[in-house]
Amino acid sequence: MVRTIMKRYKINRWLLMAVLALALPMLTACSDEPDSENFRTFDDEMMSTYLQNRQQYSEFAQIVTRSGMMSLLSTYGSYTCFAPNNDAIDLYLANRGLSSVDDLSDEDCDTIARTHLMDVLYSTFDMPDGVLTQPNMNDRYLEVERKADDEGRNVVYINGDAHIYFELKDDSVVNGIVQPIDRVLESSNRLLPDIIKLNPEVSIFYEALQKTGLRDSLFRYKDENYEQVMDITGKQPYWKDYITGSSIKESARSPKERLFGYTAFIVTDSILKAKYNITTLEGLYEKACQIYDPIYGGESEEYHQLANATDRRNPLNRLMSYHLLNRNVHGYNLLTVVNDYGIRTNKINPMEWYITMFPYAMMKVEKLRLANYMLGGANGDIFLNRRVDDRYTIPGVRVMPTIPNGYDGNAMNGVYFCIEDILKYDLQMKEEVMNCRMRMDMSTVFPEVMTNSMRMNYKSDEGLVTDDPAYDHTEKYGTNYFFPNGYLDGVTVGNNGYFIYRRPRMGFWSYCGDEFICQDNFDVTFRIPPVPTEGDYQVRLGYAAMDIRGIAQVYFGTEGHLEPQGIPLDMRRNLSHETILGSTYWNAHTDYEKLTDEEKSEELKELKNKGFYRGCLGGQRAGSLSEIRNNAGQLFANIPNTLRIVICTVHMEPNKDYYLRFRCVSEGLGNNEIMLDYLELVPKSVYGVTDEGVMEDPN
């Protein structure tokens, strides 16, 4: 019999929490086991008894019991279980040549159980196309796709072929949700090159990966030398307890592990043939020469031949390396900020800038939201290297949401996507697509943050709207992290200070809802992304000014040659401070969009002279999920605390590493804290317009 379907579980969960809060003292005084007579919400069953009391899940229950995880499902929590029935288990066993669950090893049972369990609540309502934003208990991401069944119903498929039974979906128990499925979920243990090799429809690109030697660069998975920072007992992680923002008491721990990851964008054989009549590796090499010889030359050099494709200067090597990222983005819907969080999608398209494995080359990733600039795309499509605005019409390359014909694109250490054309890091890309303000959320600057599943690591929507309990070490709603020196590539954390990533929450004055902070006697240096062409650039930092924050001296330059930039940055001063706009802000300038063009121009001139800008118009501080989805949050440009500072205006070259350093000069002041929200690299063609020219886009 189908039990009550939980379409939306949040209200019920609050009710459950209230009931538990009242009854928990009685429980703990008597027994560690749940008492079904004292606790009745939507049902009187824990997830454990749900599985054990139904014959159709008896084999899965046996697997979970052997894994040792059935006791966990007997405790209070917020779990999701994708429960395969006996038919699904039997099919799985037959495919492995096994006759019963008894033939599985204990390790097999542990893997199967953890693959089907999550410590986050997911109703089908909250499952986006792409991947679930939290990994399962096996630390793997589950793919989601919605398809119409024979009756026209919207059915959810997990990992390609396991579908959630429509009649049984969202089945609620006391401690979670059960999603009955018709297949066993299998997560491949293969690494990214082996997953690509399994798809015969991308054979030319795979052969090119082999020929260039780049295939061998995609096999790293885990840093075996990394050790998590532990407390004095050596048995538990060390937690850094700190006060931040408006006296919020938070905790952060170091990452449990340091994983390496990769993302590949691949053109199928059929597209290569249809667009360029390329059917062989030699044909792809000739195409690479057509793209890169006009820029780099080298036709007479020894490396300029297919036999020497492993040379980084070889055209094929350049072409293939530009299709690779040294980060694992995990899924299609994570290519840009999940659910467009913190973005005013009626002002800007969500976009990211990622460093590729082509040395010093960036890639632009953009999700289409603005109706005026669709040009061959549809709402929600993701494009690479696109620029469609009032100045340019460069359509870019579309990313396919799924791999054609059902091939698996997810590996242990990465993911690949199929794209509709070859990516080209040519003059058009450098001089037109990237001739703009490049804004990067700080959580995307460091690949490890995405690869290790830290970015946007809130547990369901509840984790967005709920503050952590004071100094919480349970990670109930998500995790804040501090990074030991050497964890992030190109980053130095010195002077016993802390470099902390704060996960997103509702109401933060933070672009995309998350932020980095430096605390204590900090001295943090990090490499910034490269610029596309030689010229003058502004390097800007977006942040939120607060009374509780401190002062830092900022440095810029190349490694070993960093120079201080101006007077120390005081993060207690917002736009209304007397040294910036003063009382003018409150008297006339609180609503940017109501200013006349003349007022905007005058204000911009005044701010530029003092080295500041308003916060980006395309960012929003949202107090609820409804505000996020309806573009009703408070605009950054209308918040005096969310501003941008010009760290420096400098001449930069495209093939050099540049660094920023932030050193504490406010010891004993507040929390000795500064906040790093987003970084902007802005060419002179954007910031250097004359008074008679077109003002910089405030978005």
Secondary structure as the mmCIF struct_conf table of DSSP 4:
data_model
#
loop_
_struct_conf.conf_type_id
_struct_conf.id
_struct_conf.beg_label_comp_id
_struct_conf.beg_label_asym_id
_struct_conf.beg_label_seq_id
_struct_conf.end_label_comp_id
_struct_conf.end_label_asym_id
_struct_conf.end_label_seq_id
STRN STRN1 ILE A 5 ILE A 5
BEND BEND1 LYS A 7 LYS A 7
HELX_RH_AL_P HELX_RH_AL_P1 LYS A 10 CYS A 30
BEND BEND2 ASP A 32 GLU A 33
TURN_TY1_P TURN_TY1_P1 SER A 36 ASN A 38
BEND BEND3 THR A 41 PHE A 42
BEND BEND4 ASP A 44 ASP A 44
HELX_RH_AL_P HELX_RH_AL_P2 MET A 47 GLN A 52
TURN_TY1_P TURN_TY1_P2 ASN A 53 ASN A 53
HELX_RH_3T_P HELX_RH_3T_P1 GLN A 55 TYR A 57
HELX_RH_AL_P HELX_RH_AL_P3 SER A 58 SER A 67
TURN_TY1_P TURN_TY1_P3 GLY A 68 GLY A 68
TURN_TY1_P TURN_TY1_P4 MET A 70 SER A 71
HELX_RH_3T_P HELX_RH_3T_P2 LEU A 72 SER A 74
BEND BEND5 THR A 75 GLY A 77
STRN STRN2 TYR A 79 PRO A 84
HELX_RH_AL_P HELX_RH_AL_P4 ASN A 86 ASN A 95
TURN_TY1_P TURN_TY1_P5 ARG A 96 GLY A 97
BEND BEND6 SER A 99 SER A 100
HELX_RH_3T_P HELX_RH_3T_P3 VAL A 101 ASP A 103
BEND BEND7 LEU A 104 LEU A 104
HELX_RH_AL_P HELX_RH_AL_P5 ASP A 106 THR A 115
TURN_TY1_P TURN_TY1_P6 HIS A 116 HIS A 116
STRN STRN3 LEU A 117 MET A 118
BEND BEND8 ASP A 119 VAL A 120
HELX_RH_3T_P HELX_RH_3T_P4 THR A 124 ASP A 126
BEND BEND9 ASP A 129 ASP A 129
STRN STRN4 GLY A 130 VAL A 131
BEND BEND10 THR A 133 GLN A 134
TURN_TY1_P TURN_TY1_P7 MET A 137 ASN A 138
BEND BEND11 ASP A 139 ASP A 139
HELX_LH_PP_P HELX_LH_PP_P1 TYR A 141 LEU A 142
STRN STRN5 GLU A 143 ALA A 148
TURN_TY1_P TURN_TY1_P8 ASP A 150 GLU A 151
BEND BEND12 GLY A 152 GLY A 152
STRN STRN6 ASN A 154 ILE A 158
TURN_TY1_P TURN_TY1_P9 ASN A 159 ASP A 161
STRN STRN7 ALA A 162 HIS A 163
STRN STRN8 ILE A 164 ILE A 164
HELX_RH_3T_P HELX_RH_3T_P5 PHE A 166 LEU A 168
TURN_TY1_P TURN_TY1_P10 LYS A 169 ASP A 170
STRN STRN9 ASP A 171 VAL A 173
TURN_TY1_P TURN_TY1_P11 VAL A 174 ASN A 175
STRN STRN10 GLY A 176 ILE A 181
BEND BEND13 ASP A 182 ARG A 183
HELX_RH_AL_P HELX_RH_AL_P6 LEU A 192 LYS A 197
TURN_TY1_P TURN_TY1_P12 LEU A 198 LEU A 198
HELX_RH_3T_P HELX_RH_3T_P6 PRO A 200 VAL A 202
HELX_RH_AL_P HELX_RH_AL_P7 SER A 203 THR A 212
TURN_TY1_P TURN_TY1_P13 GLY A 213 GLY A 213
HELX_RH_3T_P HELX_RH_3T_P7 LEU A 214 LEU A 218
STRN STRN11 LYS A 222 LYS A 222
TURN_TY1_P TURN_TY1_P14 GLU A 224 ASN A 225
STRN STRN12 MET A 230 MET A 230
TURN_TY1_P TURN_TY1_P15 ILE A 232 THR A 233
BEND BEND14 GLY A 234 GLN A 236
STRN STRN13 PRO A 237 PRO A 237
STRN STRN14 TRP A 239 THR A 244
TURN_TY1_P TURN_TY1_P16 GLY A 245 SER A 247
STRN STRN15 ILE A 248 ARG A 253
BEND BEND15 LYS A 256 LYS A 256
STRN STRN16 LEU A 259 LEU A 259
STRN STRN17 TYR A 262 VAL A 267
HELX_RH_AL_P HELX_RH_AL_P8 ASP A 269 TYR A 276
BEND BEND16 THR A 280 THR A 280
HELX_RH_AL_P HELX_RH_AL_P9 LEU A 281 TYR A 296
TURN_TY1_P TURN_TY1_P17 GLU A 299 SER A 300
BEND BEND17 GLU A 301 GLU A 301
TURN_TY1_P TURN_TY1_P18 GLU A 302 TYR A 303
BEND BEND18 HIS A 304 GLN A 305
HELX_RH_3T_P HELX_RH_3T_P8 LEU A 306 ASN A 308
TURN_TY1_P TURN_TY1_P19 ALA A 309 THR A 310
BEND BEND19 ASP A 311 ASP A 311
TURN_TY1_P TURN_TY1_P20 ARG A 312 ARG A 313
BEND BEND20 ASN A 314 ASN A 314
HELX_RH_AL_P HELX_RH_AL_P10 PRO A 315 SER A 321
TURN_TY1_P TURN_TY1_P21 TYR A 322 HIS A 323
STRN STRN18 LEU A 324 LEU A 325
BEND BEND21 ASN A 326 ARG A 327
BEND BEND22 GLY A 331 GLY A 331
HELX_RH_3T_P HELX_RH_3T_P9 TYR A 332 LEU A 334
BEND BEND23 LEU A 335 VAL A 337
HELX_RH_3T_P HELX_RH_3T_P10 VAL A 338 ASP A 340
TURN_TY1_P TURN_TY1_P22 TYR A 341 GLY A 342
STRN STRN19 ILE A 343 ILE A 343
TURN_TY1_P TURN_TY1_P23 THR A 345 LYS A 347
STRN STRN20 MET A 351 ILE A 355
STRN STRN21 THR A 356 THR A 356
BEND BEND24 MET A 357 PHE A 358
TURN_TY1_P TURN_TY1_P24 PRO A 359 TYR A 360
STRN STRN22 MET A 362 LYS A 367
HELX_RH_3T_P HELX_RH_3T_P11 ALA A 371 TYR A 373
TURN_TY1_P TURN_TY1_P25 LEU A 375 GLY A 376
TURN_TY1_P TURN_TY1_P26 ASN A 379 GLY A 380
STRN STRN23 ILE A 382 LEU A 384
BEND BEND25 ASN A 385 ASN A 385
STRN STRN24 ARG A 387 VAL A 388
BEND BEND26 ASP A 389 ARG A 391
STRN STRN25 THR A 393 ILE A 394
STRN STRN26 VAL A 397 ARG A 398
STRN STRN27 VAL A 399 VAL A 399
HELX_LH_PP_P HELX_LH_PP_P2 MET A 400 MET A 400
BEND BEND27 PRO A 401 THR A 402
HELX_RH_3T_P HELX_RH_3T_P12 PRO A 404 GLY A 406
STRN STRN28 ASN A 410 ALA A 411
TURN_TY1_P TURN_TY1_P27 MET A 412 ASN A 413
STRN STRN29 GLY A 414 ILE A 419
BEND BEND28 GLU A 420 ASP A 421
BEND BEND29 ASP A 426 ASP A 426
HELX_RH_AL_P HELX_RH_AL_P11 LEU A 427 GLN A 428
HELX_RH_PI_P HELX_RH_PI_P1 MET A 429 VAL A 433
TURN_TY1_P TURN_TY1_P28 MET A 434 MET A 434
BEND BEND30 ASN A 435 CYS A 436
STRN STRN30 MET A 438 ASP A 441
HELX_RH_AL_P HELX_RH_AL_P12 MET A 442 VAL A 445
BEND BEND31 PHE A 446 PHE A 446
HELX_RH_AL_P HELX_RH_AL_P13 PRO A 447 THR A 451
TURN_TY1_P TURN_TY1_P29 ASN A 452 SER A 453
TURN_TY1_P TURN_TY1_P30 ARG A 455 MET A 456
STRN STRN31 TYR A 458 TYR A 458
BEND BEND32 LYS A 459 LYS A 459
HELX_RH_AL_P HELX_RH_AL_P14 SER A 460 VAL A 465
BEND BEND33 THR A 466 THR A 466
HELX_LH_PP_P HELX_LH_PP_P3 ASP A 467 PRO A 469
TURN_TY1_P TURN_TY1_P31 ALA A 470 TYR A 471
BEND BEND34 THR A 474 THR A 474
BEND BEND35 LYS A 476 TYR A 477
STRN STRN32 GLY A 478 GLY A 478
STRN STRN33 TYR A 481 PHE A 482
TURN_TY1_P TURN_TY1_P32 ASN A 485 GLY A 486
BEND BEND36 TYR A 487 LEU A 488
TURN_TY1_P TURN_TY1_P33 ASP A 489 GLY A 490
STRN STRN34 VAL A 491 GLY A 494
TURN_TY1_P TURN_TY1_P34 ASN A 495 ASN A 496
STRN STRN35 TYR A 498 ARG A 502
HELX_LH_PP_P HELX_LH_PP_P4 ARG A 503 PRO A 504
TURN_TY1_P TURN_TY1_P35 MET A 506 GLY A 507
BEND BEND37 TRP A 509 SER A 510
HELX_RH_3T_P HELX_RH_3T_P13 TYR A 511 GLY A 513
STRN STRN36 GLU A 515 GLN A 519
BEND BEND38 ASP A 520 ASN A 521
STRN STRN37 ASP A 523 ARG A 527
HELX_LH_PP_P HELX_LH_PP_P5 ILE A 528 VAL A 531
BEND BEND39 PRO A 532 GLU A 534
STRN STRN38 GLY A 535 ALA A 544
TURN_TY1_P TURN_TY1_P36 ASP A 547 ILE A 548
STRN STRN39 ILE A 551 THR A 558
TURN_TY1_P TURN_TY1_P37 GLU A 559 GLY A 560
STRN STRN40 HIS A 561 PRO A 564
BEND BEND40 GLY A 566 ILE A 567
HELX_LH_PP_P HELX_LH_PP_P6 PRO A 568 PRO A 568
STRN STRN41 LEU A 569 ASP A 570
TURN_TY1_P TURN_TY1_P38 MET A 571 ARG A 572
TURN_TY1_P TURN_TY1_P39 LEU A 575 SER A 576
BEND BEND41 HIS A 577 HIS A 577
TURN_TY1_P TURN_TY1_P40 GLU A 578 GLY A 582
HELX_RH_AL_P HELX_RH_AL_P15 SER A 583 ALA A 588
BEND BEND42 THR A 590 THR A 590
HELX_RH_3T_P HELX_RH_3T_P14 TYR A 592 LYS A 594
BEND BEND43 LEU A 595 LEU A 595
HELX_RH_AL_P HELX_RH_AL_P16 ASP A 597 LYS A 610
TURN_TY1_P TURN_TY1_P41 GLY A 611 GLY A 611
STRN STRN42 PHE A 612 ARG A 614
HELX_LH_PP_P HELX_LH_PP_P7 GLY A 615 CYS A 616
TURN_TY1_P TURN_TY1_P42 LEU A 617 GLY A 618
STRN STRN43 GLY A 619 GLY A 619
STRN STRN44 GLN A 620 ARG A 621
BEND BEND44 GLY A 623 SER A 624
HELX_RH_AL_P HELX_RH_AL_P17 LEU A 625 ARG A 629
TURN_TY1_P TURN_TY1_P43 ASN A 630 ASN A 631
BEND BEND45 GLY A 633 GLY A 633
STRN STRN45 GLN A 634 LEU A 635
HELX_RH_3T_P HELX_RH_3T_P15 PHE A 636 ASN A 638
TURN_TY1_P TURN_TY1_P44 PRO A 640 ASN A 641
STRN STRN46 THR A 642 MET A 652
TURN_TY1_P TURN_TY1_P45 PRO A 654 ASN A 655
STRN STRN47 TYR A 659 CYS A 664
TURN_TY1_P TURN_TY1_P46 GLU A 667 GLY A 668
BEND BEND46 LEU A 669 LEU A 669
TURN_TY1_P TURN_TY1_P47 GLY A 670 ASN A 671
STRN STRN48 ILE A 674 LEU A 676
STRN STRN49 TYR A 678 PRO A 683
HELX_RH_AL_P HELX_RH_AL_P18 LYS A 684 TYR A 687
TURN_TY1_P TURN_TY1_P48 GLY A 688 GLY A 688
TURN_TY1_P TURN_TY1_P49 ASP A 691 GLU A 692
BEND BEND47 GLY A 693 GLY A 693
HELX_LH_PP_P HELX_LH_PP_P8 VAL A 694 ASP A 697
#
